């Protein structure tokens, strides 16, 4: 998850960035699945480190989803501004 986030920070605004952020989202969600499976195997309610790890995975997933939405919105805005500028010429 961290390596893909780092890679996403190095690409420019566009499809590559969205693809990298979607990968971060998938990996954060997968991490949460593994935590949930470990919790189920223990057959007890999440406590201590497992509960904290579950919360962190959930937070990372939410941040990745928000980043994808924001990036898509920025791309649409830039395209609209570019189209406006092209019409003026």
LINGITA-V715628 format. One record per pair of residues at least 6 apart in sequence whose ideal C-beta (glycine too) atoms are under 8 Angstrom apart, sorted by the first residue. I is the first residue (numbers start at 1). J is the second residue. Records with the same first field share a line. If there is no record, write none. Layout:
I=J + J
This chain:
1=24 + 27 + 28 + 31 + 60
4=20 + 23 + 24 + 27
5=20 + 24 + 64
7=20
8=17 + 20 + 21 + 23 + 24 + 67
11=17 + 20
13=71 + 74 + 75 + 78
14=75
17=71
18=68 + 71 + 72 + 75
21=64 + 67 + 68 + 71
22=64 + 68
24=60 + 64 + 67
25=61 + 64 + 65 + 68
28=57 + 60 + 61 + 64
29=57 + 61
31=57 + 60
32=54 + 57 + 58 + 61
35=46 + 50 + 53 + 54 + 57
36=54
38=50
39=45 + 46 + 50 + 54
42=50
46=54
